[in-house]
Amino acid sequence: MCQMIYNNCMENRIKQILIIRKDLNMRKGKIAAQAAHASLAVFFNKMKEEKKNESNEVSFTLKVDNSFMLSWIEGRFVKICVYVNSKEELIEIYEKAKAAKLPCSLIEDAGFTEFKEPTFTAVAIGPDDPEKIDLLTKHLPLY
């Protein structure tokens, strides 16, 4: 049923996929925070510092060189949360997204709260062409 919803509702719509490591057994709040970090990092990684003024205020410019990203920003923020069961799976899908030149981010938690050391927790892929994203993520179960 979940896969049918994924296929029918999200096909051919610009989207962002958030991939969470289920093997870490994170609290719900931690999952939400890590997914938010991943989603925003895709954009923050594209920002460039412009200038500092005399009061130490810094302005940034977001360079969106991808029509899918621009359409997503200006339209609906479709996000789908799926999961993997290991660090290796998370890193592998991130590497595949980078190789496919899809906008993506990999989140490494600092290890100050739930984990005792830095831990890879989440990946975001997109927003971008749903067909390209689906090639990498369609097999992943919904969270």
LINHU-V467734 format. One record per run of one state. SS is the DSSP state (H for helix, E for strand, L for the rest). FROM is the first residue (numbers start at 1). TO is the last residue. Records with the same first field share a line. If there is no record, write none. Layout:
# LINHU-V467734
SS->FROM-TO / FROM-TO
This chain:
# LINHU-V467734
L->1-1 / 11-14 / 25-27 / 45-46 / 53-57 / 63-66 / 75-78 / 85-86 / 100-103 / 110-118 / 129-129 / 138-141 / 143-143
H->2-10 / 22-24 / 28-44 / 67-74 / 87-99 / 130-137
E->15-21 / 47-52 / 58-62 / 79-84 / 104-109 / 119-128 / 142-142
